[in-house]
Amino acid sequence: MLIPKFCNSLDLIQSTPLKDPDPEKMKINVLLYQMNKTVLKPMKTIMKSFIIQQIKC
């Protein structure tokens, strides 16, 4: 099962602190965070409902 691991890594991205001394890394982190809010959250929800559907079948 690869999917739970995938969801866990998404959680890891979400919980990564944005405080980083390196400005470049900071930019990437902020980008990741923005992307996470717009892309990964909905994707995670879709994945979860997809998994549930698979189990129901």
PDB file of N, CA, C and O in Angstrom:
ATOM      1  N   MET A   1       0.844  -1.217   0.000  1.00  0.00           N
ATOM      2  CA  MET A   1       0.000   0.000   0.000  1.00  0.00           C
ATOM      3  C   MET A   1       0.872   1.258   0.000  1.00  0.00           C
ATOM      4  O   MET A   1       1.538   1.568   0.988  1.00  0.00           O
ATOM      5  N   LEU A   2       0.855   1.956  -1.100  1.00  0.00           N
ATOM      6  CA  LEU A   2       1.675   3.156  -1.235  1.00  0.00           C
ATOM      7  C   LEU A   2       0.908   4.402  -0.821  1.00  0.00           C
ATOM      8  O   LEU A   2       1.505   5.410  -0.443  1.00  0.00           O
ATOM      9  N   ILE A   3      -0.408   4.329  -0.893  1.00  0.00           N
ATOM     10  CA  ILE A   3      -1.249   5.524  -0.715  1.00  0.00           C
ATOM     11  C   ILE A   3      -1.166   6.119   0.707  1.00  0.00           C
ATOM     12  O   ILE A   3      -1.011   7.334   0.833  1.00  0.00           O
ATOM     13  N   PRO A   4      -1.261   5.324   1.764  1.00  0.00           N
ATOM     14  CA  PRO A   4      -1.133   5.913   3.111  1.00  0.00           C
ATOM     15  C   PRO A   4       0.193   6.639   3.292  1.00  0.00           C
ATOM     16  O   PRO A   4       0.245   7.711   3.894  1.00  0.00           O
ATOM     17  N   LYS A   5       1.263   6.051   2.769  1.00  0.00           N
ATOM     18  CA  LYS A   5       2.571   6.701   2.837  1.00  0.00           C
ATOM     19  C   LYS A   5       2.526   8.058   2.153  1.00  0.00           C
ATOM     20  O   LYS A   5       3.075   9.042   2.649  1.00  0.00           O
ATOM     21  N   PHE A   6       1.865   8.092   1.010  1.00  0.00           N
ATOM     22  CA  PHE A   6       1.719   9.325   0.242  1.00  0.00           C
ATOM     23  C   PHE A   6       1.004  10.385   1.076  1.00  0.00           C
ATOM     24  O   PHE A   6       1.437  11.536   1.127  1.00  0.00           O
ATOM     25  N   CYS A   7      -0.073  10.000   1.718  1.00  0.00           N
ATOM     26  CA  CYS A   7      -0.833  10.929   2.563  1.00  0.00           C
ATOM     27  C   CYS A   7       0.027  11.411   3.726  1.00  0.00           C
ATOM     28  O   CYS A   7      -0.034  12.580   4.106  1.00  0.00           O
ATOM     29  N   ASN A   8       0.823  10.515   4.285  1.00  0.00           N
ATOM     30  CA  ASN A   8       1.699  10.884   5.390  1.00  0.00           C
ATOM     31  C   ASN A   8       2.736  11.910   4.969  1.00  0.00           C
ATOM     32  O   ASN A   8       3.054  12.832   5.720  1.00  0.00           O
ATOM     33  N   SER A   9       3.255  11.744   3.776  1.00  0.00           N
ATOM     34  CA  SER A   9       4.250  12.711   3.305  1.00  0.00           C
ATOM     35  C   SER A   9       3.601  14.076   3.078  1.00  0.00           C
ATOM     36  O   SER A   9       4.240  15.110   3.270  1.00  0.00           O
ATOM     37  N   LEU A  10       2.327  14.077   2.667  1.00  0.00           N
ATOM     38  CA  LEU A  10       1.607  15.343   2.528  1.00  0.00           C
ATOM     39  C   LEU A  10       1.459  16.010   3.889  1.00  0.00           C
ATOM     40  O   LEU A  10       1.622  17.224   4.018  1.00  0.00           O
ATOM     41  N   ASP A  11       1.149  15.208   4.900  1.00  0.00           N
ATOM     42  CA  ASP A  11       1.041  15.746   6.260  1.00  0.00           C
ATOM     43  C   ASP A  11       2.375  16.338   6.715  1.00  0.00           C
ATOM     44  O   ASP A  11       2.427  17.372   7.379  1.00  0.00           O
ATOM     45  N   LEU A  12       3.437  15.656   6.339  1.00  0.00           N
ATOM     46  CA  LEU A  12       4.780  16.139   6.680  1.00  0.00           C
ATOM     47  C   LEU A  12       5.038  17.503   6.056  1.00  0.00           C
ATOM     48  O   LEU A  12       5.552  18.411   6.710  1.00  0.00           O
ATOM     49  N   ILE A  13       4.674  17.636   4.782  1.00  0.00           N
ATOM     50  CA  ILE A  13       4.850  18.919   4.094  1.00  0.00           C
ATOM     51  C   ILE A  13       4.062  20.000   4.824  1.00  0.00           C
ATOM     52  O   ILE A  13       4.551  21.112   5.027  1.00  0.00           O
ATOM     53  N   GLN A  14       2.828  19.658   5.218  1.00  0.00           N
ATOM     54  CA  GLN A  14       1.973  20.637   5.890  1.00  0.00           C
ATOM     55  C   GLN A  14       2.564  21.084   7.221  1.00  0.00           C
ATOM     56  O   GLN A  14       2.459  22.253   7.593  1.00  0.00           O
ATOM     57  N   SER A  15       3.184  20.155   7.932  1.00  0.00           N
ATOM     58  CA  SER A  15       3.656  20.486   9.273  1.00  0.00           C
ATOM     59  C   SER A  15       5.088  21.028   9.289  1.00  0.00           C
ATOM     60  O   SER A  15       5.630  21.342  10.349  1.00  0.00           O
ATOM     61  N   THR A  16       5.691  21.132   8.106  1.00  0.00           N
ATOM     62  CA  THR A  16       7.039  21.694   8.040  1.00  0.00           C
ATOM     63  C   THR A  16       6.998  23.173   8.406  1.00  0.00           C
ATOM     64  O   THR A  16       6.267  23.947   7.789  1.00  0.00           O
ATOM     65  N   PRO A  17       7.782  23.568   9.407  1.00  0.00           N
ATOM     66  CA  PRO A  17       7.791  24.990   9.799  1.00  0.00           C
ATOM     67  C   PRO A  17       8.359  25.865   8.688  1.00  0.00           C
ATOM     68  O   PRO A  17       9.269  25.457   7.966  1.00  0.00           O
ATOM     69  N   LEU A  18       7.822  27.053   8.560  1.00  0.00           N
ATOM     70  CA  LEU A  18       8.267  27.952   7.497  1.00  0.00           C
ATOM     71  C   LEU A  18       9.473  28.789   7.920  1.00  0.00           C
ATOM     72  O   LEU A  18      10.058  29.489   7.094  1.00  0.00           O
ATOM     73  N   LYS A  19       9.844  28.723   9.179  1.00  0.00           N
ATOM     74  CA  LYS A  19      10.989  29.504   9.652  1.00  0.00           C
ATOM     75  C   LYS A  19      12.282  28.846   9.196  1.00  0.00           C
ATOM     76  O   LYS A  19      12.644  27.761   9.652  1.00  0.00           O
ATOM     77  N   ASP A  20      12.961  29.518   8.299  1.00  0.00           N
ATOM     78  CA  ASP A  20      14.235  29.001   7.816  1.00  0.00           C
ATOM     79  C   ASP A  20      15.189  30.174   7.621  1.00  0.00           C
ATOM     80  O   ASP A  20      14.821  31.172   7.002  1.00  0.00           O
ATOM     81  N   PRO A  21      16.414  30.064   8.143  1.00  0.00           N
ATOM     82  CA  PRO A  21      17.362  31.177   8.032  1.00  0.00           C
ATOM     83  C   PRO A  21      17.698  31.532   6.581  1.00  0.00           C
ATOM     84  O   PRO A  21      17.972  32.689   6.264  1.00  0.00           O
ATOM     85  N   ASP A  22      17.672  30.516   5.702  1.00  0.00           N
ATOM     86  CA  ASP A  22      18.038  30.738   4.307  1.00  0.00           C
ATOM     87  C   ASP A  22      16.855  31.299   3.523  1.00  0.00           C
ATOM     88  O   ASP A  22      15.832  30.627   3.393  1.00  0.00           O
ATOM     89  N   PRO A  23      16.980  32.526   2.995  1.00  0.00           N
ATOM     90  CA  PRO A  23      15.867  33.179   2.282  1.00  0.00           C
ATOM     91  C   PRO A  23      15.371  32.378   1.078  1.00  0.00           C
ATOM     92  O   PRO A  23      14.174  32.324   0.798  1.00  0.00           O
ATOM     93  N   GLU A  24      16.324  31.757   0.372  1.00  0.00           N
ATOM     94  CA  GLU A  24      15.934  30.971  -0.804  1.00  0.00           C
ATOM     95  C   GLU A  24      15.069  29.779  -0.390  1.00  0.00           C
ATOM     96  O   GLU A  24      14.042  29.488  -1.003  1.00  0.00           O
ATOM     97  N   LYS A  25      15.512  29.108   0.656  1.00  0.00           N
ATOM     98  CA  LYS A  25      14.745  27.976   1.175  1.00  0.00           C
ATOM     99  C   LYS A  25      13.388  28.457   1.668  1.00  0.00           C
ATOM    100  O   LYS A  25      12.366  27.795   1.486  1.00  0.00           O
ATOM    101  N   MET A  26      13.407  29.614   2.290  1.00  0.00           N
ATOM    102  CA  MET A  26      12.189  30.214   2.808  1.00  0.00           C
ATOM    103  C   MET A  26      11.188  30.401   1.669  1.00  0.00           C
ATOM    104  O   MET A  26      10.014  30.057   1.802  1.00  0.00           O
ATOM    105  N   LYS A  27      11.663  30.947   0.552  1.00  0.00           N
ATOM    106  CA  LYS A  27      10.809  31.153  -0.618  1.00  0.00           C
ATOM    107  C   LYS A  27      10.192  29.838  -1.075  1.00  0.00           C
ATOM    108  O   LYS A  27       8.995  29.753  -1.350  1.00  0.00           O
ATOM    109  N   ILE A  28      11.044  28.812  -1.149  1.00  0.00           N
ATOM    110  CA  ILE A  28      10.560  27.499  -1.589  1.00  0.00           C
ATOM    111  C   ILE A  28       9.517  26.978  -0.606  1.00  0.00           C
ATOM    112  O   ILE A  28       8.487  26.441  -1.012  1.00  0.00           O
ATOM    113  N   ASN A  29       9.786  27.139   0.679  1.00  0.00           N
ATOM    114  CA  ASN A  29       8.851  26.696   1.702  1.00  0.00           C
ATOM    115  C   ASN A  29       7.514  27.401   1.589  1.00  0.00           C
ATOM    116  O   ASN A  29       6.457  26.780   1.701  1.00  0.00           O
ATOM    117  N   VAL A  30       7.573  28.698   1.367  1.00  0.00           N
ATOM    118  CA  VAL A  30       6.338  29.477   1.224  1.00  0.00           C
ATOM    119  C   VAL A  30       5.578  29.009  -0.018  1.00  0.00           C
ATOM    120  O   VAL A  30       4.359  28.840   0.005  1.00  0.00           O
ATOM    121  N   LEU A  31       6.322  28.807  -1.089  1.00  0.00           N
ATOM    122  CA  LEU A  31       5.719  28.286  -2.323  1.00  0.00           C
ATOM    123  C   LEU A  31       5.051  26.947  -2.069  1.00  0.00           C
ATOM    124  O   LEU A  31       3.915  26.712  -2.481  1.00  0.00           O
ATOM    125  N   LEU A  32       5.778  26.073  -1.381  1.00  0.00           N
ATOM    126  CA  LEU A  32       5.242  24.749  -1.041  1.00  0.00           C
ATOM    127  C   LEU A  32       3.966  24.899  -0.223  1.00  0.00           C
ATOM    128  O   LEU A  32       2.970  24.210  -0.444  1.00  0.00           O
ATOM    129  N   TYR A  33       4.034  25.817   0.721  1.00  0.00           N
ATOM    130  CA  TYR A  33       2.886  26.046   1.597  1.00  0.00           C
ATOM    131  C   TYR A  33       1.680  26.537   0.801  1.00  0.00           C
ATOM    132  O   TYR A  33       0.564  26.057   1.000  1.00  0.00           O
ATOM    133  N   GLN A  34       1.905  27.492  -0.099  1.00  0.00           N
ATOM    134  CA  GLN A  34       0.838  28.016  -0.949  1.00  0.00           C
ATOM    135  C   GLN A  34       0.266  26.906  -1.828  1.00  0.00           C
ATOM    136  O   GLN A  34      -0.949  26.751  -1.952  1.00  0.00           O
ATOM    137  N   MET A  35       1.168  26.142  -2.429  1.00  0.00           N
ATOM    138  CA  MET A  35       0.773  25.041  -3.299  1.00  0.00           C
ATOM    139  C   MET A  35      -0.036  24.024  -2.505  1.00  0.00           C
ATOM    140  O   MET A  35      -1.041  23.488  -2.971  1.00  0.00           O
ATOM    141  N   ASN A  36       0.439  23.782  -1.295  1.00  0.00           N
ATOM    142  CA  ASN A  36      -0.206  22.838  -0.416  1.00  0.00           C
ATOM    143  C   ASN A  36      -1.660  23.249  -0.156  1.00  0.00           C
ATOM    144  O   ASN A  36      -2.565  22.416  -0.180  1.00  0.00           O
ATOM    145  N   LYS A  37      -1.865  24.547   0.091  1.00  0.00           N
ATOM    146  CA  LYS A  37      -3.220  25.033   0.385  1.00  0.00           C
ATOM    147  C   LYS A  37      -4.125  24.910  -0.842  1.00  0.00           C
ATOM    148  O   LYS A  37      -5.303  24.573  -0.720  1.00  0.00           O
ATOM    149  N   THR A  38      -3.566  25.187  -2.029  1.00  0.00           N
ATOM    150  CA  THR A  38      -4.407  25.219  -3.222  1.00  0.00           C
ATOM    151  C   THR A  38      -4.530  23.874  -3.913  1.00  0.00           C
ATOM    152  O   THR A  38      -5.572  23.553  -4.483  1.00  0.00           O
ATOM    153  N   VAL A  39      -3.438  23.073  -3.860  1.00  0.00           N
ATOM    154  CA  VAL A  39      -3.416  21.834  -4.648  1.00  0.00           C
ATOM    155  C   VAL A  39      -3.516  20.583  -3.792  1.00  0.00           C
ATOM    156  O   VAL A  39      -4.368  19.727  -4.028  1.00  0.00           O
ATOM    157  N   LEU A  40      -2.639  20.479  -2.790  1.00  0.00           N
ATOM    158  CA  LEU A  40      -2.509  19.221  -2.073  1.00  0.00           C
ATOM    159  C   LEU A  40      -3.704  18.916  -1.176  1.00  0.00           C
ATOM    160  O   LEU A  40      -4.115  17.761  -1.070  1.00  0.00           O
ATOM    161  N   LYS A  41      -4.266  19.937  -0.530  1.00  0.00           N
ATOM    162  CA  LYS A  41      -5.419  19.689   0.341  1.00  0.00           C
ATOM    163  C   LYS A  41      -6.583  19.079  -0.434  1.00  0.00           C
ATOM    164  O   LYS A  41      -7.095  18.028  -0.046  1.00  0.00           O
ATOM    165  N   PRO A  42      -7.012  19.724  -1.530  1.00  0.00           N
ATOM    166  CA  PRO A  42      -8.084  19.120  -2.331  1.00  0.00           C
ATOM    167  C   PRO A  42      -7.712  17.733  -2.847  1.00  0.00           C
ATOM    168  O   PRO A  42      -8.541  16.823  -2.875  1.00  0.00           O
ATOM    169  N   MET A  43      -6.451  17.587  -3.254  1.00  0.00           N
ATOM    170  CA  MET A  43      -5.987  16.317  -3.788  1.00  0.00           C
ATOM    171  C   MET A  43      -6.078  15.233  -2.719  1.00  0.00           C
ATOM    172  O   MET A  43      -6.485  14.103  -2.992  1.00  0.00           O
ATOM    173  N   LYS A  44      -5.700  15.590  -1.519  1.00  0.00           N
ATOM    174  CA  LYS A  44      -5.747  14.656  -0.402  1.00  0.00           C
ATOM    175  C   LYS A  44      -7.194  14.208  -0.152  1.00  0.00           C
ATOM    176  O   LYS A  44      -7.463  13.026   0.062  1.00  0.00           O
ATOM    177  N   THR A  45      -8.107  15.165  -0.183  1.00  0.00           N
ATOM    178  CA  THR A  45      -9.521  14.865   0.003  1.00  0.00           C
ATOM    179  C   THR A  45     -10.021  13.928  -1.086  1.00  0.00           C
ATOM    180  O   THR A  45     -10.735  12.961  -0.818  1.00  0.00           O
ATOM    181  N   ILE A  46      -9.632  14.235  -2.320  1.00  0.00           N
ATOM    182  CA  ILE A  46     -10.022  13.393  -3.451  1.00  0.00           C
ATOM    183  C   ILE A  46      -9.454  11.990  -3.274  1.00  0.00           C
ATOM    184  O   ILE A  46     -10.153  10.998  -3.483  1.00  0.00           O
ATOM    185  N   MET A  47      -8.180  11.912  -2.888  1.00  0.00           N
ATOM    186  CA  MET A  47      -7.540  10.614  -2.666  1.00  0.00           C
ATOM    187  C   MET A  47      -8.296   9.819  -1.608  1.00  0.00           C
ATOM    188  O   MET A  47      -8.562   8.630  -1.788  1.00  0.00           O
ATOM    189  N   LYS A  48      -8.639  10.474  -0.513  1.00  0.00           N
ATOM    190  CA  LYS A  48      -9.334   9.795   0.572  1.00  0.00           C
ATOM    191  C   LYS A  48     -10.678   9.250   0.104  1.00  0.00           C
ATOM    192  O   LYS A  48     -11.009   8.095   0.372  1.00  0.00           O
ATOM    193  N   SER A  49     -11.454  10.079  -0.596  1.00  0.00           N
ATOM    194  CA  SER A  49     -12.762   9.629  -1.063  1.00  0.00           C
ATOM    195  C   SER A  49     -12.609   8.529  -2.108  1.00  0.00           C
ATOM    196  O   SER A  49     -13.437   7.623  -2.199  1.00  0.00           O
ATOM    197  N   PHE A  50     -11.531   8.623  -2.900  1.00  0.00           N
ATOM    198  CA  PHE A  50     -11.241   7.604  -3.900  1.00  0.00           C
ATOM    199  C   PHE A  50     -10.940   6.266  -3.222  1.00  0.00           C
ATOM    200  O   PHE A  50     -11.427   5.219  -3.648  1.00  0.00           O
ATOM    201  N   ILE A  51     -10.136   6.317  -2.167  1.00  0.00           N
ATOM    202  CA  ILE A  51      -9.783   5.108  -1.412  1.00  0.00           C
ATOM    203  C   ILE A  51     -11.046   4.499  -0.816  1.00  0.00           C
ATOM    204  O   ILE A  51     -11.246   3.285  -0.873  1.00  0.00           O
ATOM    205  N   ILE A  52     -11.890   5.339  -0.250  1.00  0.00           N
ATOM    206  CA  ILE A  52     -13.134   4.867   0.355  1.00  0.00           C
ATOM    207  C   ILE A  52     -14.001   4.182  -0.701  1.00  0.00           C
ATOM    208  O   ILE A  52     -14.571   3.121  -0.448  1.00  0.00           O
ATOM    209  N   GLN A  53     -14.097   4.788  -1.877  1.00  0.00           N
ATOM    210  CA  GLN A  53     -14.850   4.191  -2.980  1.00  0.00           C
ATOM    211  C   GLN A  53     -14.278   2.833  -3.355  1.00  0.00           C
ATOM    212  O   GLN A  53     -15.027   1.888  -3.600  1.00  0.00           O
ATOM    213  N   GLN A  54     -12.965   2.733  -3.400  1.00  0.00           N
ATOM    214  CA  GLN A  54     -12.306   1.480  -3.759  1.00  0.00           C
ATOM    215  C   GLN A  54     -12.649   0.387  -2.750  1.00  0.00           C
ATOM    216  O   GLN A  54     -12.875  -0.768  -3.110  1.00  0.00           O
ATOM    217  N   ILE A  55     -12.682   0.780  -1.485  1.00  0.00           N
ATOM    218  CA  ILE A  55     -12.982  -0.184  -0.421  1.00  0.00           C
ATOM    219  C   ILE A  55     -14.435  -0.647  -0.533  1.00  0.00           C
ATOM    220  O   ILE A  55     -14.735  -1.824  -0.331  1.00  0.00           O
ATOM    221  N   LYS A  56     -15.331   0.281  -0.854  1.00  0.00           N
ATOM    222  CA  LYS A  56     -16.759  -0.043  -0.960  1.00  0.00           C
ATOM    223  C   LYS A  56     -17.047  -1.051  -2.070  1.00  0.00           C
ATOM    224  O   LYS A  56     -17.926  -1.902  -1.933  1.00  0.00           O
ATOM    225  N   CYS A  57     -16.294  -0.945  -3.179  1.00  0.00           N
ATOM    226  CA  CYS A  57     -16.562  -1.806  -4.333  1.00  0.00           C
ATOM    227  C   CYS A  57     -16.377  -3.288  -4.008  1.00  0.00           C
ATOM    228  O   CYS A  57     -16.566  -4.139  -4.877  1.00  0.00           O
TER     229      CYS A  57
END
